[in-house]
């Protein structure tokens, strides 16, 4: 009986051991499965975070296409929804260098860690600016000021040498956050500064347009961006364009029959805005902001910039102040100063349609486009 009882004890103990071993194995399997699920979830989140990091890096670069390379000083650490990101940039050919040329391709790399999972992705960004590409191709320019001068005291006209002298605290050679041209520069104007353009006397535009980009920083109303008019002489063919409190841009045509006023809304506060004012010489004018028509109305036939029905206006052009009360041939005294930045001012010759205004704006914006895609082959993952 004892033997049988001992055998029974042994059997019970053996059975208990087997059950315990099976239980431990099941627990280990469950633990392994949970661990695998956790690592898979962390890996998925890490990859998603790395992809978001690439998108964020590209967005940050495009927010200041001209200046970010010059300010870049190494990788940046970012916390994003529980993921630890490291964003970096480098040239396609080397991870150790980054060209400051805004027209050259660059790589945005993003490393992410979520828990014990790590992932890395990158994208090569190729700016779409092509050499010689210009929004004004196919149009006739009478004058163009892009303010790219190298610290000189003149604003050079690239078309017909209608150069302007800078007065006051004008800032040049400063990279601007212009959405369309990483190589473009703008002119910063304060309340004590303006540009005076003593143009060619033959600058008379029967049908044409004035176009420019501007970024306002001041809050006062009736800030003058462009002015060609003086109280000391006749006002044949005068024009003034003003900005009003993030709300509107106004163009006033002065002529022998009085004044015609256009008002345009559709401005984007705290960003660059594109304005085009046109006249066709046949009794119509219009104003457009960011490619959209805002106000079109009749204009006395025969009005042209610098000449209205035979009456000429030899007055200088001024950027940044109103010359309504200036002496003949002068921009002084002046009023209603503009505070902000102006870029790429152009005068066109020829009839400009609403479709043309839209197309010009879209050409500018198209130049800001870039091509990039996340390189799936760059996906590196791991665990710690």
PyMOL commands that set and color helices and strands:
alter all, ss='L'
color gray80, all
select helices_A, chain A and resi 2-63+68-71+354-368+376-378
alter helices_A, ss='H'
color red, helices_A
select strands_A, chain A and resi 76-80+83-90+106-114+117-127+140-145+154-155+164-167+171-175+185-189+194-197+208-216+223-228+238-244+248-255+258-264+273-279+284-289+292-298+303-304+307-308+311-312+317-319+340-349+370-371+380-383
alter strands_A, ss='S'
color yellow, strands_A
deselect
rebuild
show_as cartoon
